[in-house]
Amino acid sequence: MKLFLDRHKTLLPRVDVIYLLTRVMVLASISWFVFFGNLPAEDKALFYIILGTFVGHLVLFTIAIRGRFDVKLAYLSAIFYDILLIPLLVMYTATYGGAHSPFYALVFITVSVAAYVLTFWFSLAGTFLVTLVYFLAIYGSLTGEHFFDVSMRVAFIWVYYFAILYASDYMRRSEKRLLKLFNTLNQRTSELEKSQAHLEMIYENTRILASILEPDSVVKEVMRIMGSILQYKAYAVIFKDKWGNFYYRARYHGGQNNYHLKAIDVSRMELVRKVAEMGEPIIVKDISGRRDVRPLDKRSRSTMIVPMTSHAHTNGLLVAESGEMHSFSERDLQMLSVVARSAALALENSELHKKTEELTIIDELTETYNYRYFVQKLQEEKRRASRYDLALSLIMVDIDWFKKLNDTYGHEVGNFVLRKLSGIIQRCIRDVDIFARYGGEEFAVILPQTQREEASVIGERIREQVEAEVFEARQYGKLKVTVSVGVSSFPENGKSQEELVSVADQALYQAKGEGKNAVCVI
């Protein structure tokens, strides 16, 4: 059975450094406790040993990051080390010992590593083991009054584990989708290898078009090829908009490039329309006296017009002109056709890439923004609120008894409820608010320029609308669903986005603890 997850290039390239910094912070907190805390003299020898081994562990991890050996093994050693370290710290912190020990928070670092590095079953086993050793460490000091606090800690450990697991799994799936897209791009590029030998130079210069994912960059590269490689005296890139109108996207004549858009009068350029409709290239050996062609340069005497066609769709044309009659041959037409096909493919890929980027921020089930986009927008809105001294609020919404609903009616009904709930929440908020699926059955709403009182009103509106809604669950009949809502605001509940999320989450759990179907503002 595979122990480690396959990770090559991840969406969090600095995660090793971030983890190392957290370990350094842990070392600092332990050191403070040893040298400045209320630690009995008989326990100091043990903690000196802990400090020494911890420093050795950090050195080992640093060496792994530098590539001396597999960093996965360093992560695995950190998990095992924490399993031994955490119960010792919890048991031997005399002042806050046992169930009151603050060192239980180290469990979250270990759980994060297990969820990020190990496969599901091993990470599950690791999380269970670290929870077990924590419970054993506090068992001797556990009393009835501690039961609720300890239960909440253990529950939050597991909620945190599954949240990290979900985020990690989503990143892996996103990476696979992107890799699949890149493979598709490479396959399309390889089709150009069937070109004839005398087109190799053109092919080598146009192949890079398939890897360009910005339309403007594609246009500039095509202009460079037509000028530097094919050495045309006058040339242009023509696009067609969705209404069928043609315009110059870029053109070169008189020794200058011009990237300003310019509409084309089709009544004076009828040949452009015909080539686009037929999808076939054309050579005009002598344009003198013709009324269906208007050259870029008055000195031009012949022209080529080649459509940029991909999958039977023409999205533009390439035009080349010469000052001599009968200047272009069939070979010239073939070369420009290679460029045109490559350009059409690159433009299509750029559109595909744009759509893919949009998909990576949308939750497929609820069609709301996903967790990744939520984190990004919360950071942006928090920065804006801090800079301009604006209000900012956050609402966390969680479905009550959702696991029971899933177990009773099945995941299909659960998914139906999630989709229906997302629609209700969207009706209750403004267009400027950012609505995202935070994870599982939990949703989040970022409310820019919104005070705590206004956010509480919106939260109550959401709760009331959900409670009043009847969920038609096909053969299961009508269902009633309620939600618990937590609200936090900037700057009252903290000055970082992490604090805002943490306080909103605490408020949410308080609402659940008070009987659910409630709105709680801390």
C-alpha positions in Angstrom: 0.0 0.0 0.0 1.3 3.4 -1.0 2.4 5.6 2.0 3.0 9.0 0.4 1.0 11.1 -2.0 2.6 11.8 -5.4 3.6 15.4 -5.4 5.8 17.0 -8.0 5.0 20.6 -8.7 2.3 21.7 -6.2 0.0 24.7 -6.0 1.8 25.6 -2.7 5.5 25.6 -3.8 6.7 27.2 -0.5 4.9 24.8 1.9 8.2 23.2 3.1 9.5 26.6 4.1 6.2 27.5 5.8 6.2 24.3 7.7 9.8 24.9 8.8 8.9 28.3 10.1 6.0 26.8 12.2 8.5 24.4 13.7 10.8 27.2 14.6 7.9 29.0 16.3 7.1 25.8 18.3 10.8 25.6 19.3 10.6 29.2 20.5 7.4 28.5 22.6 9.0 25.4 24.2 12.2 27.4 24.9 10.2 30.2 26.6 8.4 27.6 28.7 11.6 26.0 29.8 13.5 29.2 30.6 10.7 31.5 31.8 7.8 29.2 32.7 6.9 27.6 36.0 8.8 24.4 35.3 9.8 22.2 38.3 13.6 21.7 38.6 13.3 17.9 38.4 11.6 18.2 34.9 14.1 20.6 33.4 16.5 17.8 32.4 13.8 16.2 30.3 12.9 19.4 28.6 16.5 20.1 27.8 16.6 16.8 26.1 13.4 17.7 24.2 14.9 21.0 23.1 18.1 19.2 21.9 16.1 16.6 19.9 13.8 19.3 18.5 16.8 21.3 17.2 18.2 18.2 15.7 14.9 17.5 14.0 14.9 21.1 12.6 18.4 20.6 11.2 17.4 17.3 9.6 14.4 18.9 8.0 16.5 21.8 6.7 18.9 19.4 5.1 16.0 17.6 3.5 14.7 20.8 2.0 18.1 21.5 0.5 17.7 18.2 -1.4 20.2 16.0 0.5 17.5 13.4 0.9 13.7 12.9 0.3 11.8 15.6 2.2 8.9 13.1 2.5 10.9 11.1 4.9 11.6 14.3 6.9 7.8 14.9 7.1 7.2 11.3 8.2 9.9 11.6 10.9 8.2 14.8 12.1 4.9 13.0 12.5 6.4 10.2 14.6 8.4 12.8 16.6 5.2 14.8 17.3 3.4 11.6 18.4 6.1 11.2 21.1 6.6 14.9 21.8 3.0 16.1 22.3 2.0 13.8 25.2 5.3 14.7 27.0 4.6 18.4 26.7 1.0 18.0 27.7 1.8 15.9 30.7 4.8 17.8 32.0 3.5 21.4 31.7 2.9 21.7 35.4 1.2 25.1 35.5 -1.3 24.4 32.7 -0.9 20.6 32.8 -3.2 17.9 31.5 -6.4 19.1 29.9 -5.4 22.7 30.4 -2.1 22.4 28.5 -1.8 24.9 25.6 0.6 22.6 23.9 -2.4 20.5 22.6 -2.4 23.0 19.6 0.7 21.2 18.2 -1.7 18.4 17.2 -3.0 20.7 14.4 0.5 21.0 12.8 0.8 17.2 12.9 -2.6 16.7 11.4 -1.8 19.2 8.6 1.3 17.3 7.7 -0.4 13.9 7.7 -3.3 15.2 5.5 -0.9 16.9 3.1 1.8 14.2 2.7 0.3 10.8 3.4 -2.4 8.9 1.5 -5.9 8.8 2.9 -5.7 5.7 5.1 -2.3 6.5 6.5 -3.2 10.1 7.2 -6.4 8.9 8.9 -4.4 6.5 11.0 -1.9 9.2 11.9 -4.7 11.6 12.9 -6.4 8.9 15.0 -3.0 8.0 16.7 -2.2 11.6 17.5 -5.7 12.1 18.9 -5.3 8.9 21.0 -1.9 9.9 22.5 -3.3 13.3 23.4 -6.3 11.7 25.1 -4.0 9.3 27.0 -1.8 12.3 28.0 -4.7 14.1 29.7 -6.5 11.1 30.9 -5.0 11.3 34.4 -6.2 14.9 34.9 -9.5 14.5 33.1 -12.6 15.4 35.1 -16.3 16.0 34.3 -15.8 19.7 33.9 -13.2 19.2 31.3 -15.4 16.9 29.1 -16.9 19.6 27.0 -13.6 21.4 26.3 -11.8 18.2 25.4 -14.7 17.0 23.2 -14.6 20.3 21.3 -10.9 20.1 20.9 -11.0 16.6 19.6 -13.9 17.4 17.3 -12.2 20.5 15.9 -9.0 18.4 15.3 -11.0 16.1 13.1 -12.9 18.9 11.4 -9.6 20.6 10.7 -8.1 17.3 9.4 -11.0 16.8 6.9 -10.8 20.4 5.8 -7.1 20.1 5.1 -7.7 16.8 3.4 -10.4 18.3 1.2 -8.2 21.3 0.2 -5.2 19.1 -0.5 -7.3 16.7 -2.6 -8.8 19.6 -4.5 -5.4 20.9 -5.3 -4.3 17.5 -6.6 -7.3 17.2 -8.8 -6.8 20.8 -10.1 -3.2 19.9 -10.9 -4.4 16.8 -12.8 -6.9 18.8 -14.8 -4.2 21.3 -15.7 -1.7 18.5 -16.7 -4.4 17.0 -18.9 -5.0 20.4 -20.5 -1.2 20.7 -21.2 -1.2 17.2 -22.7 -4.0 18.2 -25.0 -2.0 21.3 -26.1 1.1 19.2 -26.7 -0.9 16.7 -28.8 -2.3 19.4 -31.0 1.1 20.9 -31.4 2.5 17.5 -32.5 0.1 17.5 -35.4 2.4 20.2 -37.0 5.2 17.6 -37.2 3.6 16.1 -40.3 4.5 19.2 -42.3 6.9 18.8 -45.2 10.6 19.0 -44.7 11.0 22.4 -46.5 8.6 23.9 -43.9 10.7 23.0 -40.9 12.1 26.5 -40.3 8.6 27.9 -40.3 7.3 25.1 -38.1 10.1 25.7 -35.5 9.1 29.3 -35.2 5.3 28.7 -35.1 5.3 25.8 -32.7 5.8 28.1 -29.7 2.4 29.6 -30.6 0.7 26.6 -29.1 2.2 27.3 -25.7 1.2 31.0 -25.6 -2.0 31.4 -23.6 -2.6 35.2 -24.1 -4.3 36.3 -27.3 -2.3 39.5 -27.5 1.0 37.5 -27.2 -0.2 35.2 -30.0 -0.8 38.2 -32.3 2.6 39.7 -31.5 4.3 36.3 -32.2 2.5 35.9 -35.5 3.5 39.4 -36.5 7.1 38.6 -35.6 7.1 35.4 -37.7 5.5 37.2 -40.7 8.1 40.0 -40.5 11.3 38.4 -39.3 11.0 34.9 -40.7 8.8 35.2 -43.8 10.1 38.7 -44.5 6.9 40.2 -46.0 6.9 43.9 -46.9 3.4 44.5 -45.7 1.2 42.2 -43.7 -1.7 42.1 -41.2 -3.8 40.1 -38.8 -7.5 40.4 -39.2 -10.1 39.3 -36.6 -13.8 38.7 -37.0 -16.1 39.6 -34.0 -19.2 37.7 -32.9 -21.4 39.9 -35.1 -19.5 39.0 -38.2 -17.6 42.3 -38.6 -14.0 42.3 -39.6 -11.2 44.6 -38.2 -7.5 44.9 -38.3 -6.0 43.5 -35.0 -2.4 44.3 -36.1 -0.8 45.5 -39.3 2.6 46.4 -40.7 3.4 48.7 -43.6 5.6 51.7 -44.2 8.2 50.2 -41.8 6.0 50.4 -38.7 3.8 48.0 -36.6 0.4 49.2 -35.7 -1.6 47.4 -33.0 -4.5 49.8 -32.9 -7.9 48.3 -33.9 -9.3 49.4 -37.1 -12.6 48.5 -38.6 -12.7 47.1 -42.2 -15.2 48.3 -44.7 -16.3 45.0 -46.2 -17.8 46.8 -49.2 -14.3 47.7 -50.3 -12.7 44.4 -49.0 -15.2 41.9 -50.3 -12.4 39.4 -50.9 -11.8 39.2 -47.1 -15.4 38.2 -46.5 -15.3 35.5 -49.2 -12.1 33.9 -47.9 -13.5 33.8 -44.4 -16.8 32.2 -45.6 -15.1 29.6 -47.8 -12.3 28.9 -45.3 -9.9 28.5 -48.2 -6.7 30.6 -48.8 -6.2 32.6 -52.0 -3.4 34.3 -53.9 -4.2 37.4 -56.0 -1.3 37.7 -58.4 -2.3 41.2 -59.6 -4.5 43.5 -57.5 -4.3 46.4 -59.9 -7.8 47.6 -60.8 -9.6 45.3 -58.4 -12.4 46.8 -56.3 -12.7 43.9 -53.8 -9.2 44.4 -52.4 -7.8 47.5 -50.6 -4.1 47.0 -49.9 -2.3 48.1 -46.8 0.4 49.7 -48.9 -0.4 51.7 -52.0 2.7 50.2 -53.7 1.5 46.6 -53.2 0.8 44.7 -56.4 0.0 41.2 -55.2 -1.5 39.7 -52.0 -2.2 36.4 -50.1 -5.2 36.0 -47.8 -5.2 32.9 -45.5 -8.0 32.1 -43.0 -7.1 31.2 -39.5 -9.3 28.1 -39.1 -9.5 25.6 -36.3 -12.1 22.8 -36.1 -13.9 24.2 -39.1 -14.3 27.6 -37.5 -12.6 30.7 -39.0 -11.8 33.3 -36.4 -9.6 35.6 -38.4 -7.3 35.9 -41.5 -3.6 36.6 -42.2 -2.8 39.0 -45.1 0.5 39.3 -46.8 1.4 41.8 -49.6 4.2 42.3 -52.1 5.2 45.2 -54.3 5.7 42.9 -57.2 3.0 41.1 -59.3 3.1 37.3 -59.3 5.3 37.4 -56.2 3.6 34.6 -54.2 3.9 30.9 -55.1 2.1 27.8 -53.8 5.0 27.2 -51.4 4.5 30.7 -50.0 0.9 29.9 -49.5 1.7 26.7 -47.7 4.1 28.5 -45.3 1.6 31.1 -44.4 -1.1 28.4 -44.0 1.1 26.7 -41.4 1.4 30.0 -39.5 -2.4 30.6 -39.8 -3.2 27.1 -38.5 -0.8 27.5 -35.6 -2.2 30.9 -34.8 -5.8 29.6 -34.9 -4.8 26.8 -32.6 -3.0 29.1 -30.2 -6.0 31.5 -30.1 -8.3 28.6 -29.4 -6.0 27.3 -26.7 -5.9 30.7 -25.1 -9.7 30.7 -24.9 -9.6 27.2 -23.5 -7.1 28.3 -20.9 -9.3 31.2 -19.9 -12.3 28.9 -19.4 -10.1 26.5 -17.4 -9.0 29.3 -15.1 -12.6 30.1 -14.5 -13.4 26.5 -13.7 -10.6 26.3 -11.1 -12.4 28.9 -8.9 -15.9 27.5 -9.2 -17.3 24.7 -7.0 -18.8 22.1 -9.5 -21.7 21.0 -7.3 -23.0 24.3 -6.0 -21.7 26.6 -8.8 -20.4 29.0 -6.1 -16.8 30.1 -5.6 -14.6 27.5 -4.1 -12.3 27.6 -1.0 -9.2 28.7 -3.0 -11.0 31.7 -4.4 -12.5 32.5 -1.0 -9.1 32.7 0.6 -7.8 34.9 -2.2 -10.8 37.4 -2.1 -10.9 37.5 1.7 -7.2 38.5 1.7 -7.9 41.2 -1.0 -11.0 42.6 0.8 -9.2 42.6 4.2 -6.3 44.5 2.6 -8.7 47.0 1.0 -10.6 47.5 4.3 -7.4 48.1 6.2 -6.0 50.5 3.7 -9.2 52.7 3.4 -10.5 52.2 6.9 -13.6 50.4 5.7 -15.9 47.9 7.4 -15.8 44.2 6.5 -17.8 41.3 7.7 -17.8 37.5 7.3 -20.7 35.1 7.6 -20.2 31.3 8.0 -23.2 29.1 7.3 -23.5 25.4 8.2 -26.4 23.0 7.6 -27.7 21.5 10.8 -27.8 17.7 11.0 -26.4 17.4 7.5 -24.6 14.1 8.2 -27.9 12.6 9.5 -29.6 13.8 6.4 -27.0 12.2 4.2 -27.1 8.9 6.1 -30.9 8.9 6.0 -31.6 9.9 2.4 -28.3 9.4 0.6 -25.8 11.7 -0.9 -28.0 12.5 -3.9 -30.5 14.2 -1.7 -27.6 15.8 0.3 -26.2 17.3 -3.0 -29.7 18.5 -3.9 -29.9 20.3 -0.5 -26.5 21.9 -1.0 -27.4 23.2 -4.5 -30.8 24.5 -3.2 -29.2 26.1 -0.2 -26.6 27.9 -2.3 -29.5 29.4 -4.4 -31.3 30.6 -1.2 -28.1 32.3 0.1 -27.4 34.0 -3.2 -30.9 35.5 -3.1 -30.3 36.9 0.4 -27.0 38.7 -0.4 -25.9 41.6 -2.6 -24.2 41.4 -6.0 -21.0 42.8 -4.4 -20.8 40.1 -1.8 -18.6 37.1 -2.4 -20.3 33.8 -1.8 -18.2 30.6 -1.6 -18.4 27.0 -0.5 -16.0 26.8 2.4 -16.0 23.0 2.6 -18.5 20.1 2.9 -21.8 21.6 4.1 -20.3 24.9 5.2 -20.6 28.1 3.2 -19.0 31.5 3.6 -20.1 35.0 2.6 -17.6 38.0 2.4 -19.5 41.3 3.0 -17.4 44.3 1.9 -18.1 47.6 3.6 -20.6 46.0 5.9 -20.8 46.6 9.7 -21.4 43.9 12.2 -25.1 44.8 12.7 -25.8 44.7 9.0 -24.1 41.4 8.7 -26.1 40.0 11.5 -29.3 41.1 9.8 -28.2 39.4 6.6 -27.3 36.3 8.5 -30.7 36.2 10.1 -32.3 36.7 6.7 -30.5 33.7 5.4 -31.5 31.6 8.5 -35.2 32.6 8.1 -35.3 32.0 4.4 -33.8 28.5 4.8 -36.1 27.7 7.6 -39.1 28.8 5.6 -38.1 26.9 2.4 -39.6 23.5 1.6 -37.1 21.1 0.0 -38.9 18.9 -2.5 -36.7 15.7 -2.4 -38.4 13.6 -5.1 -39.5 10.3 -3.7 -38.6 11.3 -0.1 -41.2 14.0 -0.1 -40.8 17.4 1.5 -37.9 18.1 3.8 -37.2 20.9 6.2 -33.7 22.2 6.7 -32.2 24.7 9.1 -28.8 26.3 9.3 -26.5 27.8 12.0 -24.8 31.1 11.2 -21.7 32.7 12.7 -20.7 36.3 12.1 -17.4 38.1 12.5 -16.4 41.7 11.5 -13.2 43.7 10.9 -11.7 45.3 12.9 -13.8 44.2 15.9 -12.9 40.6 15.7 -9.3 40.8 14.6 -7.1 42.4 12.0 -6.1 39.4 9.9 -8.2 37.2 7.7 -7.2 34.2 9.8 -8.7 35.9 12.9 -11.9 36.8 11.0 -12.4 33.2 9.9 -11.5 31.8 13.3 -14.0 34.1 15.1 -16.8 33.4 12.6 -16.1 29.7 13.0 -16.3 30.1 16.8 -19.6 31.9 16.5 -20.9 29.2 14.2 -20.0 26.5 16.7 -21.6 28.6 19.5 -24.8 28.8 17.4 -24.8 25.0 17.1 -24.0 24.6 20.8 -27.0 26.8 21.7 -29.4 24.5 19.9 -28.8 25.2 16.2 -31.0 27.2 13.8 -29.5 30.4 15.2 -27.3 33.3 14.3 -24.4 34.0 16.7 -22.3 37.2 16.7 -19.2 37.2 19.0 
